Amino acid sequence: MYKKIMDKKKENIYEFYEKNISPLTPSIVDNINRSLITYKENDMKMAIMIAVNSNIRTWKYISAVLHRIDKEGGVNKNGNGTYRQDIFADRSDEYLRKYLKNQHRN
């Protein structure tokens, strides 16, 4: 039953954009349609919410956030599950080894 309630409350991406950013224009609809081919709707909603929280409500910013989410492997894949996870975090051991190696030379 809870799932049915959640499904009814689920908004499509167009309504979500209109509620949070601005009224839809033909170019925004086109941008959303093209992005839906590449990105998941949940990632698009996350990008819209990040734009709202940053108070930068432009498609260019939303597109950049989507690209970053995609580059980092999505929101729920690896790391700490945040959209701003450090893509270089796995390199810390590598730098520590180099540092220690250089310390032993001196």
C-alpha positions as CSV (number, residue, x, y, z in Angstrom):
1,M,0.0,0.0,0.0
2,Y,2.8,2.4,0.9
3,K,4.3,1.8,-2.6
4,K,1.0,2.8,-4.3
5,I,0.9,6.0,-2.3
6,M,4.5,6.8,-3.2
7,D,3.8,6.1,-6.9
8,K,0.9,8.6,-6.8
9,K,3.1,11.2,-5.3
10,K,5.9,10.6,-7.7
11,E,6.2,13.5,-10.1
12,N,7.6,13.3,-13.5
13,I,10.7,15.2,-14.3
14,Y,8.9,18.0,-16.2
15,E,6.6,18.8,-13.2
16,F,9.6,18.6,-10.9
17,Y,11.6,21.1,-13.0
18,E,8.7,23.5,-13.3
19,K,8.0,23.4,-9.5
20,N,11.6,24.0,-8.5
21,I,13.3,26.0,-11.3
22,S,11.0,27.8,-13.7
23,P,8.2,27.3,-16.2
24,L,9.1,25.0,-19.1
25,T,10.1,26.5,-22.4
26,P,10.5,24.5,-25.7
27,S,14.3,24.6,-25.4
28,I,14.2,23.3,-21.8
29,V,11.8,20.5,-22.8
30,D,14.3,19.6,-25.5
31,N,17.2,19.6,-23.1
32,I,15.3,17.4,-20.6
33,N,14.4,15.0,-23.4
34,R,18.0,14.7,-24.6
35,S,19.2,14.3,-21.0
36,L,16.7,11.5,-20.3
37,I,18.5,9.5,-23.0
38,T,21.7,9.6,-21.1
39,Y,20.8,10.0,-17.4
40,K,18.4,8.4,-15.0
41,E,15.4,10.5,-13.9
42,N,16.5,10.2,-10.2
43,D,19.9,11.7,-11.1
44,M,18.2,14.5,-13.0
45,K,16.0,15.3,-9.9
46,M,19.1,15.2,-7.7
47,A,20.8,17.7,-10.1
48,I,17.8,20.0,-10.0
49,M,17.7,19.9,-6.2
50,I,21.5,20.7,-6.1
51,A,20.8,23.6,-8.3
52,V,18.0,24.8,-6.1
53,N,20.1,24.5,-2.9
54,S,22.9,26.3,-4.6
55,N,20.5,29.0,-5.9
56,I,21.8,28.6,-9.4
57,R,18.7,27.8,-11.4
58,T,20.0,27.5,-14.9
59,W,20.0,24.5,-17.3
60,K,23.7,24.9,-17.9
61,Y,24.4,24.4,-14.1
62,I,22.0,21.4,-14.0
63,S,23.7,19.9,-17.0
64,A,27.1,20.3,-15.3
65,V,25.9,18.7,-12.1
66,L,24.5,15.8,-14.2
67,H,27.9,15.4,-15.9
68,R,29.6,15.4,-12.6
69,I,27.2,12.8,-11.1
70,D,27.8,10.6,-14.2
71,K,31.6,11.0,-14.0
72,E,31.6,10.1,-10.3
73,G,29.6,7.0,-10.9
74,G,26.2,8.1,-9.8
75,V,25.0,8.9,-6.3
76,N,24.7,5.4,-4.8
77,K,27.5,3.5,-6.4
78,N,30.8,3.8,-4.5
79,G,32.2,6.1,-1.9
80,N,30.1,7.7,0.7
81,G,27.0,8.0,-1.4
82,T,27.0,11.7,-1.8
83,Y,27.0,13.6,-5.0
84,R,30.3,15.3,-4.2
85,Q,32.3,12.3,-3.3
86,D,36.0,12.7,-3.9
87,I,37.0,10.9,-7.2
88,F,40.6,11.0,-6.1
89,A,40.0,9.6,-2.6
90,D,41.4,6.2,-3.7
91,R,44.8,7.8,-4.4
92,S,45.6,8.7,-0.8
93,D,47.5,5.4,-0.3
94,E,49.5,5.9,-3.4
95,Y,50.6,9.4,-2.3
96,L,51.4,8.1,1.2
97,R,53.7,5.4,-0.3
98,K,55.5,8.0,-2.4
99,Y,55.9,10.3,0.6
100,L,57.3,7.5,2.8
101,K,59.6,6.3,0.0
102,N,61.0,9.9,-0.5
103,Q,61.5,10.3,3.3
104,H,63.6,7.2,3.5
105,R,65.9,8.5,0.7
106,N,66.9,11.6,2.7
